[in-house]
Amino acid sequence: MTAMPTPSTQAPSDGDYLRLDQQICFSLNAASRAFGGVYRVILKDLGLTYPQYLVMLVLWEHGELPVKKVGEHLRLDSGTLSPLLKRLETAGLVRRERSAVDERSVH
């Protein structure tokens, strides 16, 4: 005698692999959004968004850095990072300066 497969032990059919609940990217996205929601509540009193908080963490850990290096740490391109830094600068939390050695570089 053998037990009938239950939904939790039954192997998925070929079509099941395309179901949303079978996609790891969906699970990771849902987890990321859940963490973001938790941080949103915590950071609200500080006046920071989660992405701004991540920028601040990099700067607290590494000190003064060129914008390019901040982007590398966070895996963000300058088009995404620049508006974050602008808002942080407007809030008085960071200061951006052009490098005296290389004017293309912003610290």
N, C-alpha and C positions, 0 to 999 in steps of 0.2 A: 504494500500500500504506500502511496506517495501523497504528499500534501499538494493541494492545488496552489499554484502560484498566487500570491497576494499582490496587490498593486505595488507594495514596497519591495518585493523580491522579484517581480516579473521583469524580464529584460525588455527594454523599450523597443518598439518596432521602428523600422526605418523612418516613418513619418514622425515619430515622437521626438526625434533629435531636432526637429525644426520648431518644436513648441517653445514658447517664450520661457516657460519655467525650467526648461532644460538648458538654457543659455547661461553660461557662467558670466558673460558680460552683463546680463541683466541683473544677476545677483550682486555683482560687484557695484554696479551703478546704484542699486537700491541701498546697499550698505553705505556707500559714499554719501548718498542723500540723507540717510538716517544720521550719520555722524555730523554732517553739515547742520542738520536741524538742532542737534544737541549743542554744538559749538555756537550756533546763532544765538541761542538763549544766553549762554555764558558770556559771549562777547558783546552782546547788546549794550550792557552797562559801560563797557569800555569804548563804545563808539567804533568798533572795528567789525569788518566782515571777516569771514573765515579766510579768504585769499589774502586780505591785508594782514591778518594775524600771521599767516605763514611767512610773508615778507619780513615782518618784524622778528619772527623766530630766527630766520637766517641772519639778520643783522645783529641780533643779540648774541648769537653764537659766534659769528665770524668778525664782528666789528665792521668798520668801513670797507665797503666793497664797490667795485665798478658795477654798474647796472647789469652789464653782460654776465658777470659772475653770479649775481643774485638770480638772474634768469636761468643760469645753468643749474644752480642748486635746486630750483623749483621746477625745472623743465618747462619753463615758460618762454615764449618768444617776446621780443621787445614790444610788439603791438599789443600784447596782453598785459605785459608788466608796466608799461609806461603810464596808462591810466590809473593803475593801482598806486604807483609811486606819486603821481600827481595829487591824488586824493589824500594820501598820507602826508605829503608836503603841505597841502592846504590846511590840514588838521594840526600842523606843527609837530608831527611825529618823526619826520625825516627831513633832511636837507640834501638837495642835489646840487652838485657843483661840477663844473667842467674841469677836467684835469689840466693843470698848468703845463704838463709835459706833452700831452696829446689831447688837443681840444675836441677830438671826436669821442673821447671817453668821458662818461659822466659817472661821478662817484656819489 
